[in-house]
Amino acid sequence: MAKYLLGVNHAKQNKTLFRLKIIVLLIGAVGVVFGIVVFVDIMFERRLADKPSDKTPLISSVIAPKIAVFSSPYFKFQTDNNWSFISSESSDLKFVYRRGTSNLVSGIMTVYINSSPSDLQSTRVLPVSLSNKDNLLKASFVSKHCREDLPKKVQDTLGEFQTTLLSVNFLCNVDGTTFDVIVGLENATPVMNLKRADGSTASYIIMFKDLRFKAEPSEFVDIINSFQIR
């Protein structure tokens, strides 16, 4: 039988197709091998990158506590670093501290020693006791607005009213709208006669004003709990 049909050499054609298939398979095999080599190389480089170098020292960081400690001959206490002592408004008998910057004050704490401000009224009170062991003040909690505990007829008045709240007798600023706190000894008054380390006695008056939109009384409680009589 003739090998030619319509002028086509089928034997030569099949041989060419076979060669093409071999070439395609070889190219595919080379591609697979190349892909495997690239993948292994990438994984090896990644492991090297993740492994710490012996030439690069390990760096550890320690966040130091942001604490400020204030002291005077009469007392010592601590706050966060946002507080500062205002010497221009202080004296030997009056100590002023502020939270924030000169452009944005968010809190004021004033300590009077053997003296008293002209205006001793407040809207809230913080009862404390004195630990004889370490001369630290031990704070309770900041009261609600003193107006809320007054009779209805007194709540509607303006000015100040002498009242006792959480066992402390003080002058309530009935119509006051600011968050003012005065410290007072339990079962006593805000004029606290406290025994110092040298055996002498001094009177202490501590007042706090929170000027933030949302007051944080717990911060003042923490400050007072660190307040030590000297």
Salt bridges, closest charged atoms under 4 A:
ASP80 OD2 - ARG99 NH2 3.55
GLU89 OE2 - ARG98 NH2 2.40
ASP149 OD1 - LYS144 NZ 3.36
ASP156 OD1 - LYS152 NZ 3.82
ASP180 OD1 - LYS209 NZ 2.71
ASP210 OD2 - ARG212 NH2 2.92
GLU216 OE1 - ARG212 NH1 3.65
GLU219 OE2 - ARG99 NE 2.82
GLU219 OE1 - ARG212 NH2 2.66
